[in-house]
Amino acid sequence: MRLETQGTRLNETIDGKDYSGQRYQWLLFPQRAGAFTLAPLPLQVSVKRFADGSSEQQQTLTTDALRFNAVSPPGTGDIPGLITTTALSASQQWQPDSDTLTLGDGIRRQISMRADGIASMAFAPLQHPALDGIGIYPGEPQLQDRVNRGTLDSGERIETVSYVPKHPGSYTLPDITLRWWDPEHQQLREQTLHGRTLSVSAAPAPTEAVDQLGDQAGDQVNSRRALDLALLLALLSTAAALLSWGWRRYGKPRWAQRQLRRARSEAALFQRFVDAANSADPSATINALMHWLDRIEPAQASNQTGHPARLEPFLSQFGDRSDHDVVEQLLRALNKGNNAHWQTTTLISTMRRARQRWLQSSQQTQAARPSLPPMNPARPTP
């Protein structure tokens, strides 16, 4: 599991020399016991020293192979999907919250599981054994991870399953027992979510239902009014339930995705750079600037070619000669920890001009791109 969408910018002094770089982190969750070996990872990097004005050099490095052993805690070798965490909590909800159903109705069970220091993908899917006379319909799980400044706080998995009786009678829905290993106390722990017993009755005949409403109302007119009111309330309740379900299932995830796309948009990332520059923090400014540059230059982004986007080629294409001096002042201030040698307003104005030229170039490129392929391509001459 990768915690961050982009690498963390680094600035360090090693043996009296200033270095900048990137750090990427992944979390590994073994799904079985045994020995594991991750092959060496080749890395291609571009190296340039700003101090002495040397030219850029390409280097290829290789990480060491990673080897580790995953062992099962004592007495847990036969437990499928066991996870190791210091704290796990689980809860369930029933809808409707009733033990009495009418044939044709169903009951929905939602199970929420959350564990500290564990990714949501580490939870094994719940197993639902077949039940005689009950239709079982699992829903799509929801996964959510909480990351705080590059550290995984917790993972949550939410599962739903619907039970639909096929015949009248009494049915017992099973318990769900969750087991996990507590490394602090070296103890196997478990939590049980209890099932419930359902009493399913046959649906009343239409004539019997009308007679019952007529008896309660007292006469035919009141019976029709009561029936109309009951139907109206049922329709309103159904519509409200459908709207609520549609919002949770489709509306809310799409809204969250739209908000996430907006937060990761080119304009939002550039505004983060402006805010960082106004704070006069050189480290935050260069980080925000390079994140924006990674966003607008996907062909050079690290997740595709192994090379992060670079500032110098961008300024050479969309900036002026003086723009290089402005950025050079920022890099010197970053390496020396001195804010007195760079101007925030000048840097912001410089990058805004370069961004405007980039936007114009992107629009022209998009307009020149053909919208449809040729309908009748020429055939080669035999």
Secondary structure, DSSP 8 states (H G I E B T S, - for coil): -BS-SS-EEEEEEETTEEEEEEE--B----SSSEEEEE---EEEEEE--TTTT---EEEEEE---EEEEE---TT-TT-TT-EE-S-EEEEEEEES--SEEETT--EEEEEEEEEET--GGGS-------BTTEEEEE---EEEEEEETTEEEEEEEEEEEEEEESSSEEEE---EEEEEEETTTTEEEEEEE---EEEEE----HHHHHHHHHHHHSSHHHHHHHHHHHHHHHHHHHHHHHHHHHIIIIIHHHHHHHHHHHHTSHHHHHHHHHHHHHTT-HHHHHHHHHHHHHHH-GGG-HHHHS----HHHHHHHHS-HHHHHHHHHHHHHHHHT-GGG--HHHHHHHHHHHHHHHHHHHHHHHHHS-SS--SS------
